[in-house]
Amino acid sequence: MASDSIHDGDPEKAQAEQKGVLDSKDVTEQDTNEIAPAVTYTVAEERALLRRQDLTILPLSASIYFLCYLDRSNIGNARILNSSTGDDMQTSIGATQRQFNIALMVFLMGYAFFEVPSNVLLKKLRPSRWLAFLMFSWGAITMGLAGVQDFPATAGVRFLLGAAEAGLFPGLVYYLTFWYRADERSVRVAFILASATLAGAFGGAIAYAIGHMNGARGLAGWRWLFLIEGAPSCASAVLVWFFLPDYPEESLKGRQRDIAVERLKVEGSKRGHRSMTWADAKATLTDWRLYGHYAIYFAISVPFSSLSLFTPSITAGLGYKDLQAQLMTVPPWAAAYVTQIIVSYSADHFNARGLHSAALALVGGIGFMASALLPPDAYLHRYGCLIVATAGSFACIPPLLGWLTSNVYSTASVGLAIAINVSFGAGVGQIPGVWIYKAEESTRGFPTGHWANAAMLFVVAAGAVGLRLLYGYRNRKLLRESGGQEVRLYKL
């Protein structure tokens, strides 16, 4: 009989663990207590536990990421807000097109540098404490953007914002591994990541409303935008500190605690596991199959970045002007929200994360390619393509993240692998996305940006299929070599 996960890609260690043979140096006294007794539970009890976890964890986690994404991407709204009166951010700070793009890029440099240390600190300092600290920090820094007067100050503050936000998304993905099994994570990651698409939608609507405050109390509309959108992050950090549960072993009681521990005995990360050692880091860094995941995430991060920052500019190039362009960013993000949830649920349900990601990347790539091929003045058709491209680009991300975490087992390795994946992808991978939408191409429909995003999404599709074939091959090999014994297989 075969079960359906793998221990860091090491089948011998996985089989030894399933027989109860564990290397003593990898197991704390708490782990031993958790592994020893077998707890039986009904399907109804498990569903009740998951419902409680979902209601406690997911709304708060999604709200955190909503505010994070709102504070990260609002500079795209600020860039063109009230541009018809010359009160937009780029004009106000006297930045050239190139300088403003540099200010966008330095955010990603800070984001890339601080991913890994932040995930290490999350476990050392407890998730609720560390995430609350990050949240307060990026809220305060966002409000600080309202006071910048020139390009150097803008670039410096954006770098600090990137450093503060770096640990949030990989931290949340890592945090979910303490609470959920592998086949339950993609849809939860999707629920959290989908809040980014909501932030994109609400961000445009909020910018539209705040644009009417231009000149109030002597402040330009874009300065009000940063002040108003940064404040909720600071205030909400208090809620995260006190109400986000850290670990099921500590936060749950009685029967539900026993069930949670039993469910996650094999697949979940553990509070009691030791922190990362050099041996853990070396094993993760030399696990070459993981670099396939990193490369795919690098490719998806280009459209993720460019859509996050330039959707208002893209809609402005579709014949919509000023505040109307802000409002027309809402439908693409709303479509992406619904698509993400549906696709991620299906990917987990059918154990087909790779193929779902490949299919949606292909859809997104076709959307961008069609937009590039259509005449520049085919505004309505190109707007429809933008909706398709946005939905496809964002919907393939949660299954990719769930796929990675479900094929790495140990607590230390999961944290490092997620951090590298997001650092390389969401940090380094997003930098090209800053440069591909060129202002001088707005009248021609931004062909460079659309073609670049289409190409990257086709790379995602091909890479996901290739990785799926690799895991299928390895699973067949494990089954052949198992001799009829139970083995733990790679998730697909």
C-alpha positions in Angstrom: 0.0 0.0 0.0 1.3 3.5 -0.8 0.7 6.7 1.0 1.1 10.0 -0.7 3.9 12.1 0.5 7.7 12.0 0.8 10.3 12.8 3.5 12.6 15.4 1.9 12.9 13.2 -1.1 14.6 10.4 0.9 12.5 7.2 0.6 14.7 5.2 3.0 14.2 7.8 5.8 10.5 8.0 5.0 10.1 4.2 5.3 12.1 4.1 8.5 9.9 6.8 10.0 6.7 5.0 9.1 8.0 1.9 10.9 8.6 4.1 14.0 12.4 4.2 13.5 13.5 7.8 14.0 17.0 9.2 14.3 17.1 10.3 17.9 18.9 13.6 17.1 15.9 14.7 15.0 13.3 14.1 17.7 12.7 16.1 20.8 10.9 14.7 23.9 7.8 16.5 22.8 7.9 14.9 19.4 8.2 11.5 21.0 5.2 12.1 23.1 3.2 13.2 20.0 4.2 10.2 17.9 3.8 7.4 20.4 0.0 7.2 21.0 -2.3 6.5 18.1 -5.4 8.6 18.3 -8.5 7.5 16.4 -11.1 10.0 15.3 -14.1 10.2 13.1 -14.5 12.1 9.8 -17.0 14.4 11.6 -14.5 15.2 14.3 -11.8 16.0 11.7 -14.2 18.3 9.8 -15.1 20.1 13.0 -11.4 20.6 13.8 -10.7 21.9 10.3 -13.7 24.2 10.5 -12.5 25.7 13.8 -9.0 26.1 12.4 -10.2 27.7 9.2 -12.5 30.2 11.0 -9.7 31.1 13.4 -6.7 31.3 11.1 -7.8 32.0 7.6 -9.8 35.3 8.0 -7.0 36.9 10.0 -4.2 35.6 7.7 -6.1 36.8 4.6 -6.6 40.2 6.2 -2.9 40.5 7.0 -2.0 39.7 3.4 -4.7 42.0 2.1 -3.2 44.9 3.9 0.3 43.9 3.0 -0.5 43.8 -0.7 -2.5 47.0 -0.5 0.5 48.8 1.0 2.8 47.3 -1.5 0.9 47.9 -4.7 -0.7 51.3 -4.0 2.4 53.1 -5.5 1.0 52.0 -8.8 -2.2 53.8 -8.1 -0.3 56.8 -6.7 1.8 57.0 -9.8 -1.1 58.2 -12.0 -3.6 59.5 -9.4 -4.8 62.9 -10.3 -2.4 63.0 -13.3 -4.8 65.2 -15.2 -4.1 68.1 -12.8 -0.3 67.3 -12.5 -0.7 66.2 -8.9 0.3 62.5 -9.4 3.2 61.1 -7.4 5.7 60.9 -10.2 5.2 64.5 -11.1 5.2 65.7 -7.5 8.5 64.1 -6.6 10.1 65.2 -9.9 11.1 61.7 -10.9 11.7 60.5 -14.4 10.2 57.3 -15.8 13.5 55.5 -15.2 13.9 56.8 -11.6 10.3 55.9 -10.7 11.0 52.3 -11.9 14.2 52.2 -9.8 12.1 53.1 -6.8 9.8 50.2 -7.6 12.8 47.9 -8.0 14.6 48.7 -4.8 11.5 47.4 -2.9 12.1 44.0 -4.5 15.8 44.1 -3.5 14.8 44.5 0.2 12.2 41.9 -0.3 14.7 39.4 -1.7 17.4 40.0 0.9 15.2 39.5 4.0 13.1 36.5 3.1 15.2 33.7 4.5 16.2 35.3 7.8 12.6 36.3 8.4 11.3 32.8 8.1 14.0 31.6 10.5 12.9 34.3 13.0 9.3 33.4 12.6 9.8 30.0 14.3 12.3 31.3 16.9 10.1 34.3 17.9 6.6 32.7 17.4 4.4 33.5 14.3 2.0 35.9 16.1 4.8 38.0 17.5 6.9 38.2 14.4 4.1 38.8 12.0 2.6 41.5 14.2 6.0 43.3 14.3 6.3 43.1 10.5 2.8 44.4 10.1 3.3 47.4 12.3 6.6 48.2 10.6 5.3 48.1 7.0 2.2 50.1 8.0 4.3 52.9 9.5 6.7 52.9 6.5 3.8 53.1 4.1 2.5 56.2 6.0 6.0 57.6 5.8 5.8 57.5 2.0 3.2 60.3 2.3 6.1 62.6 3.3 8.6 62.0 0.6 9.6 65.0 -1.6 12.1 63.5 -4.1 13.3 60.4 -5.8 16.1 59.4 -3.3 13.8 59.6 -0.3 11.2 57.5 -2.2 13.7 54.8 -3.1 15.0 54.6 0.5 11.6 54.3 2.0 10.6 51.7 -0.6 13.6 49.6 0.2 12.6 49.6 3.9 9.1 48.7 2.9 10.4 45.7 1.0 12.5 44.5 4.0 9.5 44.8 6.3 7.1 43.0 3.9 9.6 40.3 2.9 8.7 37.8 5.7 5.0 38.1 5.4 3.9 35.8 2.5 6.6 33.1 3.0 5.9 33.3 6.7 2.2 32.7 6.2 2.8 29.7 3.8 5.3 28.3 6.4 2.8 28.9 9.2 0.1 26.9 7.4 2.4 23.8 7.5 2.0 23.8 11.3 -1.7 23.5 11.0 -2.7 21.7 7.8 -1.8 18.5 5.9 -0.3 18.6 2.5 -3.5 18.0 0.6 -5.2 20.8 2.5 -2.8 23.6 1.9 -3.2 24.8 -1.7 -6.8 26.0 -1.2 -5.8 27.7 2.1 -2.8 29.4 0.4 -5.3 30.4 -2.4 -7.6 31.9 0.1 -4.8 34.0 1.5 -3.2 34.9 -1.8 -6.6 35.7 -3.2 -6.8 38.5 -0.7 -4.1 40.1 -2.9 -6.5 40.1 -5.8 -9.1 41.7 -3.6 -6.5 44.3 -2.5 -6.0 45.0 -6.2 -9.7 45.4 -6.7 -10.3 47.5 -3.6 -7.0 49.4 -4.2 -8.4 50.8 -7.4 -11.8 51.6 -5.8 -10.1 53.2 -2.8 -7.8 55.2 -5.1 -10.8 56.4 -7.1 -12.4 57.7 -3.9 -9.3 59.2 -2.4 -8.6 61.0 -5.7 -11.4 63.3 -4.9 -9.5 64.4 -1.7 -6.8 65.9 -3.8 -5.8 69.2 -2.2 -7.6 68.5 1.1 -5.6 70.2 3.9 -2.9 71.1 1.4 -2.0 67.4 0.6 -2.1 65.8 -2.8 -4.4 62.8 -3.3 -1.5 60.3 -3.5 -0.2 61.5 0.0 -3.7 60.8 1.4 -3.6 57.4 -0.2 -0.5 56.3 1.7 -1.7 57.8 5.0 -5.1 56.2 4.8 -3.9 52.8 3.6 -1.0 52.5 6.0 -2.8 53.2 9.2 -5.0 50.0 9.2 -1.8 47.8 9.1 -0.5 49.5 12.3 -3.8 49.2 14.1 -4.3 45.5 13.0 -0.9 44.5 14.3 -2.4 44.5 17.8 -5.1 42.0 16.7 -2.4 39.7 15.2 -0.3 39.8 18.3 -3.1 38.7 20.6 -5.4 36.6 18.4 -3.3 34.7 15.9 -2.8 31.2 17.3 0.8 30.0 17.0 0.8 26.2 17.1 -1.9 23.5 17.4 0.1 21.8 20.2 -0.3 24.9 22.3 -3.4 26.7 21.1 -5.8 23.7 21.1 -7.0 21.8 24.1 -8.2 18.3 24.9 -9.7 16.1 22.2 -9.1 18.6 19.4 -5.5 19.0 20.3 -5.0 15.2 20.2 -6.7 15.0 16.8 -4.6 17.8 15.4 -1.3 16.3 16.6 -2.3 12.9 15.2 -3.3 14.3 11.8 0.0 16.2 11.5 2.2 13.4 12.9 3.8 12.7 9.5 3.0 15.6 7.2 3.0 18.8 9.3 5.7 21.0 10.7 6.2 20.9 14.5 6.7 23.5 17.2 8.9 21.1 19.1 11.3 20.4 16.2 14.7 22.0 16.6 15.5 25.1 14.6 17.4 24.8 11.4 21.0 23.6 11.5 23.7 23.7 8.9 23.0 20.1 8.0 19.3 21.0 7.4 20.4 23.9 5.2 22.9 21.9 3.3 20.3 19.1 2.6 17.8 21.6 1.3 20.3 23.6 -0.7 21.6 20.5 -2.5 18.1 19.0 -3.2 18.2 19.8 -6.9 14.6 18.9 -7.7 13.6 22.0 -5.6 15.4 24.2 -8.0 12.7 23.2 -10.6 10.1 24.7 -8.2 12.3 27.8 -7.8 12.7 28.3 -11.5 8.9 28.0 -12.1 8.2 30.5 -9.4 10.7 32.9 -10.9 8.8 32.8 -14.2 5.4 33.3 -12.6 6.7 36.3 -10.6 7.2 38.4 -13.7 3.5 38.7 -14.5 2.7 38.8 -10.8 4.9 41.8 -10.4 4.0 43.7 -13.5 0.2 43.3 -13.0 0.6 44.4 -9.3 2.3 47.6 -10.3 1.1 48.5 -13.7 -2.6 47.5 -13.9 -3.7 51.1 -13.5 -1.3 52.1 -16.2 -2.5 49.3 -18.5 -6.1 50.3 -18.1 -5.1 53.9 -18.7 -3.7 52.8 -22.0 -7.0 51.2 -22.9 -8.8 54.5 -23.2 -9.7 55.0 -19.6 -8.5 58.2 -18.1 -7.4 59.3 -14.6 -9.9 58.2 -11.9 -11.8 56.1 -14.3 -8.7 54.1 -15.0 -8.4 53.3 -11.3 -12.0 52.0 -11.2 -11.5 49.8 -14.3 -8.8 47.8 -12.4 -11.5 46.2 -10.3 -13.0 43.6 -12.7 -9.6 41.8 -13.6 -8.8 41.4 -9.9 -12.3 40.2 -9.0 -12.1 37.5 -11.7 -8.7 36.4 -10.5 -10.1 36.0 -6.9 -12.8 33.6 -7.9 -10.6 31.7 -10.3 -7.9 31.2 -7.7 -10.2 29.6 -5.1 -11.8 27.2 -7.6 -8.6 26.1 -9.2 -6.8 25.6 -5.9 -9.6 23.5 -4.5 -9.6 21.3 -7.6 -5.8 21.0 -7.5 -5.8 19.6 -4.0 -8.9 17.4 -4.5 -7.5 15.6 -7.5 -3.8 15.7 -6.4 -2.9 17.4 -9.6 -1.2 20.6 -8.6 1.3 20.6 -11.5 -1.3 20.1 -14.2 -3.6 22.7 -12.8 -0.8 25.3 -12.6 0.3 24.4 -16.1 -3.3 24.8 -17.5 -3.9 28.2 -15.9 -0.5 29.5 -16.9 -1.3 28.5 -20.5 -4.6 30.4 -20.2 -2.9 33.5 -18.8 -0.2 33.3 -21.5 -2.8 33.2 -24.2 -4.6 36.2 -22.7 -1.4 38.2 -22.8 -0.4 37.0 -26.3 -3.9 37.9 -27.7 -3.7 41.4 -26.1 -0.3 41.9 -27.8 -1.6 40.8 -31.2 -4.8 42.8 -31.2 -4.8 46.3 -32.7 -3.9 49.0 -30.1 -7.3 50.6 -30.4 -9.2 47.4 -29.9 -9.9 48.6 -26.3 -12.8 46.4 -25.4 -11.2 43.2 -26.7 -7.9 43.9 -25.1 -9.6 44.7 -21.8 -11.2 41.2 -21.9 -7.8 39.8 -22.5 -6.5 41.6 -19.5 -9.2 39.9 -17.4 -8.3 36.5 -18.7 -4.5 37.1 -18.3 -4.9 38.3 -14.7 -7.1 35.4 -13.7 -4.7 32.8 -15.3 -1.6 34.4 -13.9 -2.8 34.5 -10.3 -4.7 31.2 -10.3 -1.6 29.1 -11.0 0.3 30.4 -8.0 -1.4 28.7 -5.0 -1.1 25.2 -6.4 2.6 25.8 -7.1 3.2 26.8 -3.4 1.1 23.9 -2.1 3.1 21.6 -4.4 6.4 22.7 -2.9 5.4 22.5 0.7 3.8 19.0 0.3 7.0 17.6 -1.1 9.3 18.8 1.6 8.8 17.3 5.0 11.0 18.4 7.9 10.1 21.6 9.8 13.5 23.3 9.1 13.6 22.3 5.4 10.0 23.6 4.8 10.8 27.0 6.2 14.0 27.3 4.2 12.6 26.0 1.0 9.6 28.4 1.1 11.9 31.3 1.9 14.2 30.5 -1.0 11.3 30.0 -3.4 9.7 33.3 -2.6 13.0 35.1 -2.3 14.2 34.0 -5.6 10.8 34.2 -7.2 9.0 37.0 -5.5 12.2 39.0 -4.9 14.6 38.5 -7.8 11.9 37.2 -10.2 9.7 40.3 -9.8 12.5 42.7 -10.8 12.1 42.2 -14.6 8.4 42.9 -14.2 9.2 46.5 -13.1 10.7 47.3 -16.5 8.6 45.5 -19.2 5.7 48.0 -19.3 7.2 51.1 -20.9 5.3 54.4 -20.8 6.3 55.3 -24.3 4.5 52.1 -25.5 1.1 53.0 -24.0 -0.3 54.2 -27.3 0.8 50.9 -29.0 -0.8 48.7 -26.3 2.3 47.8 -24.3 3.5 45.0 -26.6 6.8 44.4 -24.8 5.1 43.9 -21.5 2.4 41.6 -22.9 4.8 39.5 -24.9 7.2 39.1 -22.0 4.4 38.0 -19.6 3.1 35.6 -22.2 6.6 34.0 -22.6 7.1 33.7 -18.8 3.7 32.0 -18.4 4.5 29.5 -21.2 7.7 28.7 -19.3 5.6 28.1 -16.2 3.3 25.7 -18.1 6.2 23.8 -19.6 8.1 23.7 -16.3 5.1 22.5 -14.3 4.5 19.7 -16.8 8.1 18.7 -16.7 8.2 18.6 -12.9 5.0 16.6 -12.9 6.6 14.0 -15.1 9.7 13.8 -12.9 7.6 13.2 -9.8 5.5 10.6 -11.6 8.7 8.8 -12.7 10.1 8.9 -9.1 6.8 7.5 -7.7 6.9 4.6 -10.0 10.5 3.9 -9.1 9.7 4.0 -5.4 6.8 1.6 -5.8 9.0 -0.8 -7.8 11.7 -0.8 -5.1 9.3 -1.0 -2.1 8.9 -4.7 -2.3 5.2 -4.4 -1.4 6.0 -2.3 1.7 4.2 1.0 2.4 6.1 4.0 0.9 5.4 7.7 0.9 5.1 9.2 -2.5 5.6 12.6 -4.0 2.5 14.8 -4.3 1.6 15.5 -7.9 
